[in-house]
């Protein structure tokens, strides 16, 4: 039966080898993450405790241990860099930090990149840890880098500390370091990137004996003391009580240290709270100022809009008045022109009558002038003929005068052509221009012809 059961157990182990390896690998990864986070928490507490008595610098073993632990955490399961030939070369956590922490305001990334005495990537990462601690921004850098999950996934493999739940604990632990004033030299040997960082676990290893084990030891000592000699007294059991008193003293000392640490953290948090309250009050005041400016701008915009609307309405009213006046003027002008403009039948009659009056007027003027010139001519002829033949000259002068008068009364064709067509509108419009003697036949031109000029 025993051999069968052993064979059954061996068969089960062989059958579940794949699952056992996976569970063992997961267990190892979880233990590794838990160990690093726990040691980091211890190192932070040790740094805070040591800062109460001395300044933390490069020579402090507590800081060197903390820097090594933080470097191990940031390098946990970090992916290598693939070259052109397909090989994977090791990579430092500085390659991840300089990409993921670019969004931090007033960061020191560019300053560390431009450092002359720091050449390797690992040395730059160590210099960044020291500068971030002196600036009291290490927790802010880590929190910003962890929020950039896409970049973190690109640089780290599955199971890394920065990809697990422990990452949030890491950012919270590092917040307590902002209460410490660090002083580092960025040209020291601690920045040498040729050697990896090694963690010293001995300051954090402590064996604590349980109460059951202490009671069993005391009982064993009493038993050995009573069997050894009968004359033994209760004083032989003194050491356990002395040890217990020392243990209480040590516990009291640890509680006092924790109280001091808590008190320092409380002071730092109160100072941080006051700072945040001041920033909040300033932000609220600025917000009120901005809201007041926005309200003033809205009010000014509304007033300007109302003024523009009023101006637009006034301009529209003026435009309407101008349109009405223009329409009224057009109507009056049309009525005036309509009243002055005669009808076509009246236009023909008036044109003919006007033409006749003008013709008679000019004909009368020409006749009067002609009679005057004929009288003068007859007088001259009679004088000339009297000297020759008085009787004949009088009869001839009268006969010539009668002929000229009869010729002056005839309607010559040249005068009829100058009147134009009085039935047309253009002729009617040009009637006023007929008053000048330029458009009518001048009687003087006919009178000054060579046939009528006196010799």
Buried (B, 14 or more C-beta within 10 A) or exposed (E): EEEEEEEEEEEEEEEEEEEEEEEEEEEEBEEBBEEBBBBBBBBBBBBBBBBEEEEBBBEBEBBBBBBBBBBBBBBBBBBEEEEEEEEEEEBBBBBBBBBBBBEBEEBBBEEBEEBEEBEBBBBBBBBBBBBBBBBBBBBBBBBBBBEBEEBBBEBBEEBBBBBBEBBEBBBEBBBBBBBBEBEBEBEEEBBEBEEEBEBBEEEBEEEEEEEEEBEEEBEEBBEEBEEEEEEBEEEBBEEBEEEEEEEEEEEEEEEEBEEEBEEBBEEBBEEEEEEEEEEEEEEEEEEEEEEEEEEEEEEEEEEEEEEEEEEEEEEEEEEEEEEEEEEEEEEEEEEEEEEEEEEEEEBBEBBEEBBEEBBEEBBEEBBEBBBEBBEEBBEEBBEEBBEEEEEEBEEBBEEBBEEBEEEBEEEEEEBEEEBBEBEEEEBBEEBEEBEEEEEBBEBEEBBEEEEBEEE
